[in-house]
Amino acid sequence: MFDKEAWNSKDQNELFKTLLHRIKVEKKFSDKSIQDMKKLMRYAYYLKMSNQKNYLVAEQEFERILKLFKGNAEACYRYGFILYQKRDWAKALYYFDQALTHGTTRALFPLTESQAMKAPFFKGYCAAQVLKEVKEEMELLDEEDKKLQGEGISISDLIEQFRNEIKSHKYTLETNQEEFVYLDEEVYEDSIFDTKYELLLNYADEGLYAKCRGTRVDLTVDQMELLEKLIKAEGRMVSLHDLDEEISWDTYRTRIRRLKEKFANADVDLAIDNVRGEQSYKLMRMYYGIIRADA
């Protein structure tokens, strides 16, 4: 956990300048430089935590960190996630791809196991959103625009290639029983209306949502990830230490309360219970489905 009382933006700026100078002189990362880089990242991450939500400054800090070392996979992932939350799909796609490129276990700043598993899905979701944006732009073209001639491939041929790519677009479905099932567009449409799932999480649509026994509840990214963590525990408790980020017990309780409120507002009783004597919650075991876009 970051010690906010012992650190501020002035400290951050001084350490950044010192580290920048040291890297230029050393031409590589010493053990001291690696530790200082990790401290810079902890501060940037602290800025975007739920009790801070200083996303603009956090974004700027990760940009500075990546200027020091563009091969920092963890910083690429965290910066990509901020861009993902801003719905800057093309830029987020690039940084998730960079995180995967540089995120090997032998890297100076490797991805965690959880980040390495999530990054391809974030990349796929962003790619799907870029695809939708291009499709919308394409539909604005009139027939005269499509006939315009230019160097290389014609606009009409390019549009045809794009349409064929859209037709081949797939989704993945993860359930209690099967790790991943690939869906085409038609099966995907059927799946999101399938009432056999007690809880369905859909990351593939523009608006993230969960369906509980057929009732749709729109959620934030953080709420989707928390709900996914709970549902995958299959009725077992999810402790504070099981979460992928360093948050306080008060923050965890607040997130659970807000998640339950979202469902309560939709007249859905989501049975998330506190485990007495433990900093943990559990959700009753349910038959679930999780849909993601597969780029």
N, C-alpha and C positions, 0 to 999 in steps of 0.2 A: 504494500500500500504506500502511496506517495505521501510524504510528510509535508503537507501544505503550509504548516506553520513555519517550517525551516527553509522555505524556498519561495521565490517570487520571480517575476518577469525580469528584474534586473539581474538576478543570479543566472537566469537562463541566457540572457544576452551576453554576459561576461564569459560563461562557459562555452557558448557557441563561438565567440571570437577566439578564445584560447584554443579550442579544439580545431578550428579552421586553420589557425597558424601552425599548430603542431603537426597536422596531417600534411600540410604543404612542405614542412621541413623534413618530416620523417619519410614521406612518400608511401607510407603504409600505416596500418593500424597497430599500435602497440597495445599491450594489455590495458594500460591506463586510458588510451583513446577509446577502446571498446567499452570500458566501464563508463566513461564520460558520455559516450553516445547513448548508452542504455539509460543514463540519467536524463538526458534530453528527451528521449522517447517516453519515459515515465511521466515527465511533466506534460508533454503534449497530450498524452493519453488521459491524464488527470483532467485536463481542460475540457475534454469532451464527455466526461462521465456525467451520469444523469443529474447529479446534484450541482454540476457546474454549467453544462450545456453551452460552453463558450466555443462554439463550433468554428467561428470565423478565425479566432486566434489559434485554435488547435490546427486548423487547416494550414495557416501560415507557418506554424512551427514544423509541421511535417514536410512542407515544401522546402524549408531551410535545411532540415535534416537530410532530405534526399539530394540537395545540392552538395552536401558534404560527401555523400556516398550513395549513388543511384542504385547500387546493388543491394541495398538494405531491404531484404524481403519483408521483414516485419513492418517497417515503416511504409513500404509499398502497400501492404495489406490494409493497414490501419488508415492510411490516406485514401485508399480506394473505397473503404467503407464509409468514410465521411462524404466522399463524392457520390456514393450510392445513395446515401440518405438525402443528399441534395438533388437527386435525380439527374445528375450530370452523367448520363449513361455511357457515352463514348469515352470520356476521360476515366471514369471508374473502371470500365472494361480494360483499358490500357494498363492501369496500375494493378489490377488483380492478375492480369497476364504476367506482368513483371514480377509480382510476388511469387508466382508459380515458377517462373524462369530462374529466379535467384534463390528460391526457398529450400534448397537441399539441406540435409542434416549436417553437411560439412561446411555450410556457409557461416560467415561471421555472425550474421543476424538471421538465423533460420526461422521458418514458420513453426509454430507449435503444431502438434498433431491435429488439434481441432481446426486451426487455421488452414492447414494443408488440405483437410477434408472439405472445408466450406468454400475455399477460394474457387474451385472449378464451378460450383453452383452459382456463386455470385457472378462469376464471369459469364456463365450461360444466361443468367437472368438479364444482365446488362446487355448482352448481345441481342437477346430477344426484344428488349426495349428499343435498341437502335434500329432493329429490323422493322418494328412497328412505326417508328418515326419516318423511316425511309418510305415505307408503304404509304403513309399519309401524304408525304410529299409527292409521290408518284401519282396518286389519285387526283392531285390538283392539276396535273398536266392535261391540257386539251389535245385533241387529235392533231392540230397544227404543230404544237410543240413536239409531238412524237415524230413528226416527219422531218424535223430539222436535220440537215446533214452537217457533218463535221469530220474531223480527222479520226481515223480508227473506227471502232465499232459504232454502229448506228444507235440512236436513242431507242428506237423500237426494239432492236435486238437485245439491247441491254435490259430493257424492261421485261422482255420475255424471259431472259436468264434469271432475273430477279424473281419473277412470278414462279418459275420452276423451283427456285430455292425455297420460297415460302411454302410451296406444296410439300416439300420434303422435310419441313421443320417438325421436330419431334419434342415430346415431353417425357419426363420420367415420373413414375409413380412408385413411391416407397410405402409399404404397409407392414403390419406386424408379421405377415406370413412370407412376404417376398421383399428382398432388399431393393431391387430396381426392376421395374417393368417399363419398356419403352412404348409410348403411345403416339399414334398419329393424331391429326387434328380431329377427326370424327370421334375416335375413342376418347380423346381428351374431353370433348364437349359432353359426351355421355357420362364420363367419370365425375365431372363437377356437379352433376345433378343426381348422382347415384346415392340413394338414401341408405345403402347398406353400411356406410361408414358412420360410426357414432361421432367421430371427429375428423374433419377433413381440413388440412392446411394447404392453402393455395398460394404459392410464391410466383406463379406463372402469369397471372393477370396484372394489369396496371396497378390496381389497388389490392394490396395484400389483405387476405381475409381468412377466417376460419369458419367452417360450417359445423355446427353442433346439432346433430339430429335434424338436419335440413335447414336450420336457421343461420343465416349469414351474419357474421360479426366482423366489421372492419377493424384491423389491428395495425399497430406500428411495427417496424422491423424488430425492435427490441422485444415487443410483446409476442411476436411470432416465434422468435428464437427461444424465449423463456417457455412458452407453451410447448414447443417442440421438445425441449429438454425434459419437461415434466411428463409428456405423453410417452416418450421413448423409455422412461424409467419403468414403465409397465407396472405401476402401482407402488414401486419402491420410493423411498424418500430421496429428495434432491437437496443436498445440504448446500450451505453457503460456499463451501470449498469445491463443490462439484461444478460451479458456474465457471464460464470461460473468462470472466473478467473479475478484477479485484474490486468488489463493492462492499459496503458495510451491511450489517444485518438490518439496519433501519431502511436502507435503500432497497434491499431484497423484499422486505415486508411491504414497502410502498408500491413496488412493482407488482407484487401479487395482488394487493388491494385494488390497484387500478385495472389490472387484467380482469379480476372478478367483476368489477363495476361495469366494464365494457359488456360482458355477457349478461349481467343482471339487467342492464338497460335494454337488452334485446329479449328480456324475459326468459333467459336461459340460466339454469342453475349449474354452474361449473363447480364440481365437487373437489375443490383444492383445499386441503386441510393442513394446518400446522401440526408438526410432530411434537408432542408435548416433551419439554425438556431438551429439545434439539433445535438448532438454528436451521431448520429444514421444513420443506413442504412436500406433499405428495398429492398426486391426482389419481383418482380411481382408474383401474385398468380399463381401457376402451379399445375398440377396434378402430384403428386410425388409417388414414391415407395422407401422404404428403406429396404434392405435385410441384414440380419445378420445370422450368424451361430448360431444354437441352440444346445448347448452341451447336 
